[in-house]
Amino acid sequence: MTLEAERTLRDEDLTGLAELAAQLRVDAIRCTTMAGSGHPTSSLSAADLLAVLVARHLRYDWSYPGNPGNDHLIFSKGHASPLLYAVFRATGAISEQELLETYRRSGSRLQGHPTPVLPWVDVATGSLGQGLPVGVGVALGAQYLDRSPAHVWVLCGDSEMAEGSIWEALDKAGHYGLRALTAIVDVNRLGQRGPTELEWDLDSYRRRVEAFGCRAIVVDGHDLGAIDDAYGQAREATGPTVVLARTVKGRGVPEIENDPSWHGKALDPELADRAVRALGGPRRIRVAGPKPPAAPRATPVEHRRPELPRWSRGAKVATRDAYGDALRALGAVRPDVVALDGEVSDSTRADRFAEAYPDRFFQMFIAEQQLAAAAVGLAVRGRRPFAATFAAFWSRAYDFIRMAGVSRADITLVGSHAGVEIGPDGPSQMGLEDIAALRAVPGSTVLCPADAVSCAALVAQLPDRPGVSYLRTTRGAYPVLYDDGEEFPVGGSRVVRDGGDVALLGTGVTVHVCLAAADELTREGIDARVVDLYSIKPVDRDRLLEAVRDTGGRLVVVEDHYPEGGLGSAVLEELADLDAPARVRHLAVRGLPGSGTPTQQLDRAGIGVHAVVSAARALA
């Protein structure tokens, strides 16, 4: 082929790409105008970037979104959903009618920001700064675990480059040399209320990206040939790539180009009609794009039950130790299980899994947002991640956990060193809000085992539990209460000690407090029942009703957590509709803790043995 022939072919390609980009712009305008809301200008700026990507570089079988060889396309700037849905229409994944008549409507799967209700969407986005961190997790799974040629393309907005989570992601991408990851930054200069921090200072963006160990490619985001070349380089790169594309917000509609007042506003019908006509009108271009390598459809794998560690009744074992040992045992029979940690694996005991299965362990260091996001990304690749850090530190990643719930991600989070029970470290290290936070996540499971046997049994169930699961573990060692092999179904509970005068309801460490209090109450002639509510969400309603019936409604709830949203809230919510009301004393951490021994901490917080005895005595 002569150079002239190559140039002619290139010209034909560019014409086709320009037509596709125009269609994407037109469709983004049409669907937002018909909906009366949305972000057309943010979509227009990135239309050229997506046209080139989808037509020439995104290897995707649109008829088989579950193909493990497919590339991944993540819209970190989720408000540009009109552009994403316009892409789906161009590929034939959705119809023109669905795009125009259902976008942002009640009951539609084309929601204002993308969610996995659409099979071509891996994760929910729209909370800025999250798509790229999740993309790191997806790339870890593709590159390190699956040895797949799948590439991860993440479209970012320039406003979200102010989020610390973006730089956590680039740092870990550089650390792990993620050649399977490309971030495309739509640098259109304008955010919601005006210019972004760096505006069009592409050189500052470049220096920052390179400082985190990633390759930066600066392009004109409306030069189709330059975009194509940048993507080609990214596909062949030996490490992570960031394409920094200088674009114009509202590109293609001169009346609104580079105008900050148009952010998040749909064009009125008259302006939209002029814009569509200026762009050449609606088109019916269908684009297939390159296909991924052939891959067989996944078949279900039957997993064996793990050979869980064994402990003798009465032996003192911390549930964090039980977690580490059980996870290691689980890894032997579940190759889909992976573990992550936030540089505290010697405390969470995740290091035991890391020693046994180093190829399935990822260290995120002190970057809890990335820790949660990487777990979600690994779940996208079909893994069952267990991510651990101190319970208190999950609060730093709460928005990521919240969005994991929206994504319907199947992940397990583990919070060790929970509550005042940790002792002298003080309040900065005490997880006292974690139960409330995780209970609030839609579809979540919240568990707090009191001993090693129940902890191990729960760990074994979690890889098959849908949604976000949270396991709370203790720092201190406490007596084993149950025999090896006993069942602890999620949603269940255990009566550790029977009695009919009053019921003491605990979870985790407070089960042991309740048992000690029950011994003292027995000496006073009060027969106390002790219930281990190891499952906080879902809580065992039947057990609660039984306790109300058998004790005349006399309940003492004890938890090493702030009173708002924890075990007490779960119990009271379940009892709210009872015909015969219960009389409940709720003991929780109501003041700001300091330092002290674990026993001192429990006593000062009003959840120690003496406080439980006093509350039970007042009821009974």
C-alpha positions in Angstrom: 0.0 0.0 0.0 1.4 3.4 -1.0 1.6 6.4 1.4 -1.1 8.1 -0.7 -3.4 5.1 -0.3 -2.8 5.1 3.5 -3.6 8.8 3.6 -6.8 8.3 1.6 -7.9 5.5 3.8 -7.2 7.7 6.8 -9.3 10.5 5.4 -12.2 8.1 4.9 -11.8 6.8 8.5 -11.7 10.4 9.8 -14.9 11.2 7.9 -16.7 8.2 9.4 -15.5 9.0 12.9 -16.6 12.7 12.5 -20.1 11.5 11.5 -20.3 9.1 14.4 -19.2 11.9 16.8 -21.9 14.1 15.3 -24.5 11.4 15.9 -23.4 11.1 19.5 -23.7 14.8 20.0 -27.1 14.9 18.4 -28.5 12.0 20.4 -27.1 13.5 23.7 -29.0 16.8 22.9 -32.2 15.0 21.8 -32.5 12.8 24.8 -31.8 15.5 27.4 -34.1 18.0 25.8 -37.0 15.4 25.7 -36.3 14.5 29.3 -36.0 18.2 30.3 -32.9 17.6 32.3 -29.4 16.1 32.1 -25.8 17.2 31.1 -25.6 17.7 27.4 -22.6 20.1 27.4 -20.5 17.6 29.4 -21.4 15.0 26.9 -20.6 17.1 23.8 -17.1 17.8 25.0 -16.2 14.1 25.1 -18.1 12.9 22.0 -15.0 12.8 19.8 -13.1 10.9 22.5 -15.8 8.2 22.6 -16.4 8.0 18.9 -12.8 7.0 18.3 -12.7 4.7 21.2 -15.8 2.8 20.4 -15.2 2.5 16.7 -11.6 1.6 16.7 -10.2 0.6 20.1 -12.9 -0.7 22.5 -12.9 -4.5 22.0 -16.4 -5.4 23.1 -19.0 -8.0 22.1 -22.2 -6.0 22.6 -24.3 -9.2 22.3 -22.4 -10.8 25.1 -21.6 -8.3 27.9 -20.5 -11.1 30.2 -17.6 -12.1 27.8 -14.5 -12.2 30.1 -12.4 -11.0 27.1 -14.4 -7.8 26.8 -12.7 -4.5 27.5 -14.3 -2.4 30.2 -15.7 1.1 29.7 -16.3 3.1 32.9 -17.8 6.5 32.9 -16.2 8.1 36.0 -17.9 11.3 34.9 -21.2 9.6 35.3 -23.2 12.8 34.6 -22.2 12.4 31.0 -24.7 9.5 30.8 -26.3 11.0 27.7 -23.1 10.3 25.8 -22.8 6.8 27.2 -26.4 6.0 26.2 -25.8 7.5 22.8 -22.9 5.1 22.4 -25.2 2.2 23.4 -27.7 3.3 20.8 -24.9 3.5 18.1 -23.8 0.0 18.9 -27.4 -1.3 18.8 -27.4 -2.2 22.4 -30.5 0.0 23.0 -33.0 1.4 20.5 -33.5 5.0 19.5 -37.0 4.9 21.0 -35.6 3.8 24.4 -33.0 6.5 24.4 -35.4 9.3 23.5 -38.5 8.2 25.3 -37.2 6.8 28.6 -34.1 8.7 29.5 -34.4 9.9 33.1 -38.0 8.8 33.2 -39.6 6.8 36.1 -38.9 3.1 35.8 -36.3 3.5 33.1 -33.0 1.7 33.1 -31.5 4.8 31.4 -31.1 6.6 34.7 -29.6 10.1 35.2 -26.3 8.5 36.1 -25.3 4.9 34.9 -26.0 1.9 37.1 -25.5 -1.9 36.4 -29.2 -2.3 35.8 -27.8 -2.0 32.2 -25.7 -5.1 31.4 -23.0 -3.0 29.7 -22.4 -0.9 32.8 -20.0 -2.5 35.3 -20.4 -0.1 38.2 -22.6 2.8 39.2 -20.9 6.2 38.8 -21.9 9.8 39.3 -20.2 10.4 42.7 -17.1 11.9 41.2 -13.7 10.4 41.8 -14.8 6.8 41.9 -14.7 5.4 38.4 -10.9 5.5 38.1 -10.3 3.8 41.5 -12.7 1.1 40.6 -11.0 0.8 37.2 -7.8 0.0 39.1 -9.5 -2.9 40.8 -10.8 -4.2 37.4 -7.4 -3.9 35.9 -5.8 -5.7 38.8 -8.2 -8.6 38.2 -7.7 -8.6 34.4 -3.9 -8.3 34.5 -2.8 -10.2 37.6 -5.5 -12.8 38.1 -7.1 -13.6 34.8 -4.1 -12.9 32.6 -6.6 -11.4 30.2 -6.0 -9.1 27.3 -9.0 -7.0 28.4 -8.3 -3.3 28.7 -9.9 -0.9 31.1 -10.9 2.5 29.7 -12.1 5.1 32.2 -13.5 8.4 31.1 -12.8 11.1 33.7 -13.9 14.7 34.0 -11.4 17.4 34.9 -13.4 18.6 37.9 -13.0 15.2 39.6 -9.2 15.5 39.2 -9.4 17.6 42.4 -10.6 14.4 44.3 -7.9 12.7 46.4 -9.3 9.4 45.3 -8.2 10.0 41.7 -4.6 10.3 42.9 -4.9 7.3 45.2 -5.9 5.4 42.1 -3.1 6.7 39.9 -0.6 6.0 42.7 -1.7 2.3 42.9 -1.9 2.1 39.1 1.7 3.1 39.0 2.7 0.9 41.9 1.2 -2.2 40.2 2.2 -1.2 36.7 -1.3 -1.5 35.3 -0.7 -1.6 31.6 -4.3 -2.7 31.2 -5.6 0.7 32.5 -6.1 3.9 30.5 -7.7 7.0 31.9 -9.1 9.5 29.5 -9.5 12.9 31.0 -11.9 15.3 29.4 -10.3 18.6 30.2 -13.0 21.0 29.1 -12.0 23.6 31.7 -15.5 24.2 33.2 -17.0 22.6 36.2 -20.5 23.1 37.7 -20.1 26.7 38.8 -17.2 27.9 36.6 -13.6 27.2 35.8 -11.9 24.1 37.3 -8.8 24.4 39.5 -6.3 24.0 36.6 -8.5 25.0 33.7 -6.6 24.2 30.5 -3.2 23.9 32.2 -2.4 20.6 30.5 1.3 20.8 31.5 0.4 20.8 35.2 -1.9 17.8 34.7 0.9 16.0 32.9 3.5 16.6 35.6 1.1 15.4 38.3 0.2 12.3 36.4 3.9 11.4 35.7 4.8 12.0 39.3 2.5 9.1 40.2 4.3 6.7 37.8 1.8 6.9 34.9 2.4 7.9 31.3 0.7 11.1 30.2 -0.3 11.7 26.6 -1.5 15.3 25.9 -3.9 15.6 22.9 -6.4 18.0 21.3 -9.6 16.2 22.3 -11.2 17.2 19.1 -8.4 16.0 16.8 -9.7 12.5 15.8 -6.4 11.4 14.4 -4.4 12.5 17.5 -7.0 10.7 19.7 -6.7 7.5 17.6 -2.9 7.6 17.9 -3.0 8.2 21.7 -5.3 5.2 22.2 -3.1 3.0 20.1 -0.1 3.9 22.3 -2.1 3.2 25.4 -3.1 -0.2 24.2 0.6 -1.1 23.7 1.9 0.6 26.8 3.9 -1.2 29.5 2.2 0.7 32.3 -0.8 2.8 33.1 -1.7 5.6 30.6 -3.5 8.9 31.1 -4.8 10.6 28.0 -5.2 14.3 28.8 -7.5 15.7 26.2 -8.1 19.4 25.8 -11.7 19.9 24.9 -14.4 22.5 24.7 -17.5 22.2 26.8 -20.6 22.2 24.6 -18.5 21.5 21.5 -20.5 21.5 18.3 -23.1 24.1 19.5 -21.6 27.5 19.1 -24.3 29.2 21.1 -23.3 27.4 24.3 -19.7 26.4 23.7 -17.3 27.2 26.6 -20.2 28.9 28.5 -20.2 28.0 32.2 -23.9 28.9 32.6 -25.0 25.8 30.7 -23.6 23.1 33.0 -26.3 20.5 33.8 -29.0 22.2 31.7 -30.9 20.7 28.9 -31.4 22.8 25.8 -34.9 24.1 25.2 -36.7 22.7 22.2 -36.0 25.6 20.0 -32.3 25.8 20.7 -32.0 22.0 20.5 -33.6 22.0 17.1 -31.1 24.6 15.8 -28.2 22.7 17.3 -29.3 19.4 15.8 -29.7 20.9 12.4 -26.3 22.6 12.6 -24.8 19.2 13.5 -26.4 17.7 10.4 -29.5 16.2 11.9 -30.2 12.7 13.3 -28.3 9.8 11.9 -28.7 6.0 12.0 -25.0 5.0 12.1 -24.4 1.6 13.6 -20.9 0.9 14.8 -19.6 -2.6 15.7 -16.0 -1.8 16.7 -13.3 -4.4 17.2 -14.3 -7.7 18.8 -12.5 -9.2 21.8 -10.7 -12.6 21.6 -12.9 -15.6 21.6 -13.7 -16.8 25.1 -16.0 -19.6 26.4 -19.0 -18.7 28.3 -18.5 -19.0 32.1 -19.8 -22.2 33.7 -20.8 -22.4 37.4 -18.1 -24.0 39.6 -19.1 -26.1 42.6 -17.0 -25.1 45.6 -16.1 -27.4 48.4 -16.8 -26.5 52.0 -13.6 -25.2 53.7 -11.9 -27.2 56.4 -12.3 -24.5 59.1 -9.9 -24.1 62.0 -10.9 -25.7 65.2 -10.9 -24.4 68.8 -11.7 -25.8 72.2 -14.6 -24.3 74.2 -13.2 -21.8 76.7 -10.0 -21.1 74.8 -9.4 -17.4 74.5 -9.3 -16.4 70.8 -9.7 -12.9 69.2 -12.3 -12.9 66.4 -9.7 -11.1 64.2 -7.5 -14.2 64.6 -10.4 -16.4 63.7 -11.1 -14.2 60.6 -7.5 -14.6 59.4 -7.4 -18.3 59.9 -10.9 -18.9 58.4 -10.0 -16.7 55.3 -6.9 -18.7 54.8 -8.9 -22.0 54.9 -11.5 -20.5 52.6 -8.8 -19.7 50.1 -7.8 -23.3 49.8 -11.2 -24.3 48.3 -12.3 -21.0 46.7 -9.9 -19.8 44.0 -12.3 -16.9 43.4 -11.6 -15.4 46.9 -9.1 -12.6 47.0 -8.0 -10.4 49.9 -7.0 -6.8 50.2 -5.8 -4.8 53.1 -5.0 -1.2 54.1 -1.4 -1.7 55.5 -2.7 -3.2 58.7 -2.7 -6.8 57.7 -0.7 -7.9 60.8 -3.5 -6.4 62.9 -6.5 -7.5 60.8 -4.8 -10.9 60.3 -5.3 -10.7 56.6 -1.5 -11.4 56.4 -2.4 -15.1 57.0 -4.1 -15.2 53.6 -1.3 -13.2 52.1 1.3 -15.7 53.2 -0.7 -18.6 51.8 -1.9 -17.1 48.6 0.3 -14.1 47.7 -0.9 -14.0 44.1 -4.5 -13.3 45.4 -3.6 -10.6 47.9 -3.4 -6.9 47.1 -2.0 -4.3 49.4 -3.6 -0.9 49.1 -1.5 0.7 51.8 -3.1 3.6 53.7 -5.6 4.4 51.0 -9.0 3.3 52.3 -11.0 4.8 49.4 -8.9 2.8 46.9 -9.2 -0.2 49.2 -13.0 -0.2 48.9 -12.9 0.7 45.2 -10.4 -2.0 44.3 -12.7 -4.6 46.0 -15.6 -3.4 43.8 -13.4 -3.6 40.7 -12.2 -7.1 41.5 -15.9 -8.1 41.9 -16.5 -6.8 38.4 -14.1 -9.5 37.2 -16.0 -12.2 39.0 -13.8 -12.4 42.2 -15.1 -12.5 45.8 -13.0 -9.9 47.6 -12.4 -9.6 51.3 -11.1 -6.1 52.2 -9.9 -5.4 55.7 -8.8 -2.4 57.8 -9.6 -1.0 61.2 -13.4 -0.4 61.7 -12.8 3.3 62.3 -11.0 3.8 59.0 -13.8 2.5 56.8 -15.5 5.9 57.5 -12.9 7.5 55.1 -14.3 5.3 52.3 -18.0 5.5 53.1 -19.0 7.1 49.8 -17.3 4.3 48.0 -19.2 1.8 50.2 -22.4 3.6 49.6 -21.9 3.5 45.8 -20.9 -0.2 46.1 -24.4 -0.8 47.3 -25.8 1.1 44.3 -23.6 -1.0 42.1 -24.9 -4.2 43.7 -21.3 -5.2 44.2 -20.7 -8.5 46.0 -17.9 -7.7 48.4 -17.0 -8.3 52.0 -15.5 -5.6 54.2 -13.9 -6.4 57.5 -13.5 -3.9 60.4 -11.2 -4.9 63.2 -10.3 -3.0 66.4 -14.0 -2.0 66.8 -15.4 -0.1 69.8 -14.0 1.0 73.1 -12.9 -2.6 73.7 -9.6 -1.8 72.0 -8.4 -0.1 75.2 -5.7 2.6 75.5 -5.4 3.7 71.8 -8.2 6.2 72.3 -11.1 7.4 70.3 -9.3 8.1 67.0 -8.9 4.3 66.6 -12.3 3.2 67.8 -14.9 2.2 65.3 -18.1 3.4 67.0 -20.2 4.4 64.0 -19.5 1.5 61.7 -22.6 -0.6 62.4 -24.9 2.4 61.7 -23.0 3.3 58.5 -23.0 -0.2 57.1 -26.6 -0.9 58.1 -27.7 2.1 56.0 -26.2 0.7 52.8 -29.0 -0.8 50.7 -28.9 -4.6 50.5 -26.0 -4.8 53.1 -25.3 -7.5 55.7 -23.8 -6.6 59.0 -22.3 -9.3 61.3 -20.5 -9.1 64.7 -19.5 -12.6 66.0 -18.7 -13.1 69.7 -16.3 -16.0 69.4 -13.9 -17.7 67.0 -16.2 -20.6 66.0 -19.1 -18.3 65.0 -16.7 -15.9 63.2 -15.2 -18.7 61.1 -18.6 -20.1 60.2 -19.7 -16.7 59.0 -16.6 -16.1 57.0 -17.2 -19.3 55.2 -20.7 -18.1 54.1 -19.7 -14.7 52.9 -18.4 -15.5 49.4 -21.9 -16.5 48.4 -23.6 -13.6 50.1 -25.0 -11.0 47.7 -24.3 -7.3 48.2 -22.0 -5.5 50.6 -21.3 -7.6 53.7 -19.6 -6.2 56.8 -17.8 -8.4 59.4 -16.9 -6.7 62.7 -14.0 -8.3 64.7 -12.5 -7.7 68.1 -8.9 -6.9 69.0 -9.0 -8.7 72.4 -9.2 -12.5 72.9 -12.4 -13.9 74.5 -13.5 -17.4 75.4 -14.8 -19.7 72.7 -18.6 -20.2 73.4 -19.6 -22.8 70.8 -18.5 -26.2 69.6 -16.7 -26.7 66.3 -19.0 -27.4 63.4 -22.1 -25.6 64.8 -24.2 -23.6 62.2 -24.5 -19.8 62.3 -26.8 -18.8 59.4 -26.9 -15.2 58.4 -30.0 -13.7 60.0 -29.9 -16.0 62.9 -28.9 -15.7 66.6 -28.0 -18.0 69.5 -29.4 -18.3 73.1 -26.1 -18.7 75.0 -27.9 -18.9 78.3 -31.6 -19.4 79.0 -33.7 -17.5 81.5 -37.1 -16.0 81.9 -36.9 -12.9 84.0 -35.0 -10.6 81.6 -33.2 -11.0 78.3 -29.7 -9.5 77.8 -29.0 -8.9 74.1 -25.5 -8.5 73.0 -23.2 -8.7 70.0 -19.5 -9.3 69.8 -17.7 -8.4 73.0 -20.9 -7.4 74.8 -22.1 -11.1 74.7 -19.3 -11.8 77.1 -20.2 -8.8 79.2 -23.8 -10.1 79.3 -22.7 -13.6 80.4 -20.7 -12.2 83.3 -23.7 -10.0 84.2 -26.0 -13.0 84.1 -23.8 -14.8 86.6 -24.1 -11.9 89.0 -27.8 -11.6 88.5 -28.2 -15.3 89.3 -26.7 -14.7 92.7 -29.3 -12.0 93.2 -32.1 -14.5 92.2 -32.7 -13.0 88.8 -32.9 -15.5 85.9 -31.3 -13.8 82.9 -31.4 -15.0 79.3 -28.3 -14.1 77.2 -28.8 -13.8 73.4 -26.0 -13.5 70.9 -27.2 -11.4 68.1 -24.3 -12.0 65.9 -26.4 -11.0 62.8 -27.3 -7.4 63.2 -28.6 -7.0 59.6 -30.7 -9.0 59.0 -31.5 -9.3 62.8 -33.3 -12.4 64.1 -36.9 -11.1 64.5 -38.3 -14.4 65.6 -35.7 -14.6 68.4 -36.6 -11.1 69.6 -40.3 -11.9 69.6 -39.5 -15.1 71.6 -37.5 -13.1 74.1 -40.3 -10.5 74.5 -42.9 -13.3 75.0 -40.8 -15.3 77.5 -39.6 -12.4 79.7 -42.7 -10.2 79.7 -41.0 -7.8 77.3 -38.0 -7.1 79.6 -34.9 -6.5 77.4 -31.5 -5.0 77.9 -29.6 -4.3 74.7 -25.8 -3.8 75.1 -23.5 -2.7 72.4 -20.0 -1.3 72.0 -21.1 1.4 69.6 -22.7 4.8 69.7 -26.4 4.6 70.4 -27.5 5.9 67.0 -28.0 3.3 64.3 -26.4 0.3 65.9 -27.7 -2.9 67.5 -30.2 -1.1 69.7 -31.7 0.6 66.7 -32.0 -2.7 64.8 -33.8 -4.3 67.8 -36.2 -1.4 68.3 -37.0 -1.2 64.6 -38.0 -4.8 64.7 -40.1 -4.4 67.8 -41.8 -1.2 66.7 -45.0 -2.8 65.5 -45.6 -5.2 68.4 -49.1 -5.2 70.0 -47.5 -5.8 73.4 -44.8 -3.2 73.8 -41.4 -4.2 75.2 -39.6 -2.4 77.9 -36.1 -1.9 76.6 -32.9 -0.5 78.3 -30.4 0.4 75.7 -26.8 0.5 76.9 -24.3 2.0 74.4 -21.3 4.3 74.3 -22.9 7.7 74.9 -19.8 9.9 75.7 -16.5 10.5 74.0 -14.0 7.7 75.2 -10.4 8.3 76.2 -7.7 5.8 77.0 -7.7 3.0 79.5 -7.7 -0.8 79.7 -10.5 -2.6 77.9 -12.4 -3.3 81.1 -12.0 0.3 82.2 -13.3 1.5 78.8 -16.4 -0.7 78.9 -17.2 0.4 82.5 -16.7 4.1 81.8 -18.8 3.8 78.6 -21.7 2.4 80.7 -21.6 -1.0 78.9 -19.7 -3.0 81.5 -20.9 -5.7 83.8 -22.1 -3.4 86.6 -24.1 -1.3 84.1 -25.8 -4.4 82.6 -26.6 -5.7 86.1 -28.1 -2.4 87.1 -30.3 -2.2 84.0 -31.5 -5.7 84.3 -32.2 -5.3 88.0 -34.3 -2.2 87.3 -36.4 -4.2 84.8 -36.7 -7.5 86.7 
